[in-house]
Amino acid sequence: MKWRLILAVGLACAASAAIVLWVLNASQFGHWLQVHTGTINESGAYYGFWSGFGSDLTEFGILGAIGAGIYQLVRKYNCHEPGCWRIGQHPAAGGQFLLCYRHHPDYRGKKPTHELIERMHREHLERQAAIHGKLDEVHGRLTAKRPQPTAGTADSEGLS
């Protein structure tokens, strides 16, 4: 929070200084801008613009589209915490969310240590073993051998 405030104040000061310099040197800046965009009447109205700076407008559009595509791709893999730009590498809530180490509840804002990784792996294996044990128990009950019908009963003769 403190760094954001310092950054915001610094940017505001830099923007204010740029505006003051521009106002004090408006004619020089205006001439520089005319020369570099090609709007000074060289051989006709705006010929310099369309054969210079103006011809790059489509390239700026293409670069903007590429930038938007890259942003959307990165956004897909971002941490799901609102406002966080880090890459989400750690699944949470059964894989519904991808979070960075700072926002993942198991890491508490610190990078995972070797001990934490081992403990979480051990807990995961214990949960998996418990689930498989329950499944084996249920499967055993369902597939337990039932008594075979004897020769004199209705089941063996096909009569129900």
RAWOLIN-V531354 format. One record per backbone hydrogen bond with DSSP energy under -0.5 kcal/mol. NH is the residue of the N-H (numbers start at 1). CO is the residue of the C=O. Records with the same first field share a line. If there is no record, write none. Layout:
BEGIN
NH->CO ; CO
END
This chain:
BEGIN
5->1
6->2
7->3
8->4
9->5
10->6
11->7
12->8
13->9
14->10
15->11
16->12
17->13
18->14
19->15
20->16
21->17
22->18
23->19
24->20
25->21
26->23
29->25
30->26
31->27
32->28
33->29
34->30
35->31
36->32
37->33
38->34
39->34
40->34
42->40 ; 44
47->44
49->38
50->46
51->47
52->48 ; 49
54->49
55->49 ; 52
56->53
57->54
60->56
61->57
62->58
63->59
64->60
65->61
66->62
67->63
68->64
69->65
70->66
71->67
72->68
73->69
74->70
75->71
76->72
77->73 ; 74
78->75
79->86
80->98
84->81
88->77
89->87 ; 99
90->99
91->89
92->97
96->92 ; 93
97->92
99->90 ; 97
103->100
104->100
107->104
108->104
109->101 ; 104
110->107
117->113
118->114
119->115
120->116
121->117
122->118
123->119
124->120
125->121
126->122
127->123
128->124
129->125
130->126
131->127
132->128
133->129
134->130
135->131
136->132
137->133
138->134
139->135
140->136
141->137
142->138
143->139
144->141
153->150
157->153
158->154 ; 155
159->154
END
